[in-house]
Each structure stands twice: as C-alpha cells, then as structure tokens.
Amino acid sequence: MPEPIKPPDDGELEPVRIPDPQLEGIEASVRRLMEQSAQQAQQLDHLASAPEPSGSPFAAFGMPGLGGPLAAGPPEPRPILELDGEEREDELDALSDWIDDFFLPVYGAEVTTAAPWCLQWQEHDDVVAWLHALWLAYQQHKDPEAGLSGLFVWHRDFLTHALAAVRAPGGPLSACMTSPDRPAHRLLPGPPPSARTETAATAEADGPAEPTS
C-alpha cells in the first residue's frame, strides 16, 4: 500500500507540475474556446442589429414558416398558347429569336415538298406550340443538372419528333413553302366541331322545349 503524501514541514503545498506535452494541449484547447467565443459574439451582434420586418424573432434566420424572407423561385414555364396579350407576344419574340438564330441555321434542312416550311410559321398555332415545347425542352436539357447526356436526350426524344410533326409532307405546313424560290403561306382549315357539340349548340339556340299538355 503506497504511503500517503506528507506535506512539507513548513505547511505549504508544492505546486503541481504538468508535463510539457499536456500543457501545450491545454493551451491549444483554451485558444480554440476563446476563438469560438469570439465568433459567437460576432454572430450575436449581427443578429441583434439585423432588422425584423415581420416582427418575428426568427426573421433573421430566414426560416420558412417562422417569419423569415422566402427566396423567390423562377417562374414556372407555361404553354405559349395559354398566354395572352403582351405576355404572349414577348414569349413569341423570344421563341422567334431562338428559331432564327440557332434552330434554323443548325437544323433547318433544305425546303422541299418532303420538308416544307413557312416564313410566317408564327401564324400556325400548332407549329408555334410544337416549337415552343421544343425550346422549353432544350433549355431544360442543356442545363448542367441534366448531366452530360442531356442534349443527347433532347435530340433523341424531342427534336426528332418535333421535326417529323412540323415539317411532315402532310403536316401543318404542307400548303406553304415547298421551294425557297416560291415562298407561300396558307392556313389549312381544321375539322368542324363534333356532332355532339353541334347538337348541343342547336338545342341551346332553340331554347327550352315547351311542355306538352
């Protein structure tokens, strides 16, 4: 059994001496604590001086549902045929720029009877809808988030089908320009309303039937 430590004769305890490696570790820990305390103090000063427009104590944190400001996301794309007025005209102008500056120089094959085109394609609502959808898909698939195969998917799944529909021999532009030397534009008449719609419209025009006696 070890003998108990006896105090010195004069009654004073000798100071405890910590080995040098342990002392360095303690000093480093104290420095880290002091640095963390200084950073926390700066954060508290910043939060205390930040305005709270909503009156919520959580506004400075920007947390949804706690009064913080919400980041505005990009507007959701809408089909161009659902737009009206100036909004539709602006979207059509942007689409026309993409068609003239990028699409036609790259993918605008020679105009023939098998691949017609129209210099006034903006007047064909179905063609506008096809090309606008193709443009939206292009913007999505060229984004880095689409990955390295994004544009390949766009060519395979979107471009091929859009061109086959828009420039088909019997498609919406079949009565328009089939030769660059003979520019033409013609809107083909669509099918009439169905028989059910015509019957309902006739009944509405005739008014309610008179009761029989």
Secondary structure as GFF3:
##gff-version 3
##sequence-region A 1 213
A	DSSP	alpha_helix	20	49	.	.	.	ID=ss1
A	DSSP	three_ten_helix	59	61	.	.	.	ID=ss2
A	DSSP	three_ten_helix	80	82	.	.	.	ID=ss3
A	DSSP	alpha_helix	85	98	.	.	.	ID=ss4
A	DSSP	pi_helix	99	103	.	.	.	ID=ss5
A	DSSP	alpha_helix	104	107	.	.	.	ID=ss6
A	DSSP	three_ten_helix	121	123	.	.	.	ID=ss7
A	DSSP	alpha_helix	125	141	.	.	.	ID=ss8
A	DSSP	three_ten_helix	144	146	.	.	.	ID=ss9
A	DSSP	alpha_helix	150	154	.	.	.	ID=ss10
A	DSSP	pi_helix	155	159	.	.	.	ID=ss11
A	DSSP	alpha_helix	160	166	.	.	.	ID=ss12
A	DSSP	alpha_helix	195	206	.	.	.	ID=ss13
###
